[in-house]
């Protein structure tokens, strides 16, 4: 092999490694931000429902309406069942993200512009693992015992479980 071939092969290997790491980071970042978004949507739904009178009927109509509007705007992924899952997600993991008030709400009413805090900066503390996706947290939500749920969460992180998490549960 020529020296230039060896250098080219080594260079290629290093560049491939950089690109694979970057792609993995992008996937983790997307997963983390979607988990964060789903938790926040669940939080907003819970806060809205707790403020209303006649919560049961109001809540059903609120989720139906929100589902229709979100599906019309964003397409697939916002069925009533998905919104119920987001709501449950917040209820199962209520203390995972710490920020003071509901989004877009002030003492005098609701802001038209609603800015969510960034996960990339130090604006808030987020206790969701970047190693776990929405699928992991959906599986974990089905575990009613908090200690058992925490055990499975830690095992999924440490062992790199994907589909194995559901089998283990």
Number of C-alpha atoms within 10 A of each C-alpha: 5 7 8 9 10 11 11 12 12 12 12 12 11 12 12 12 12 12 11 12 12 12 12 12 13 12 15 17 16 14 19 21 19 14 23 20 14 20 26 20 19 23 21 18 21 18 13 15 18 12 9 11 10 10 14 11 9 14 18 14 12 16 21 15 13 17 21 14 13 14 15 11 10 9 12 9 12 20 17 18 13 15 20 17 18 26 22 20 24 22 15 19 15 13 11 14 16 12 13 7 8 14 18 14 12 10 5 6 8 12 11 8 8 11 9 11 12 11 14 9 8 9 12 14 12 15 12 18 15 16 17 20 19 18 15 21 19 15 17 23 19 14 15 10 10 13 10 13 19 13 12 21 20 14 14 21 16 10 10 13 18 15 12 12 20 16 9 10 12
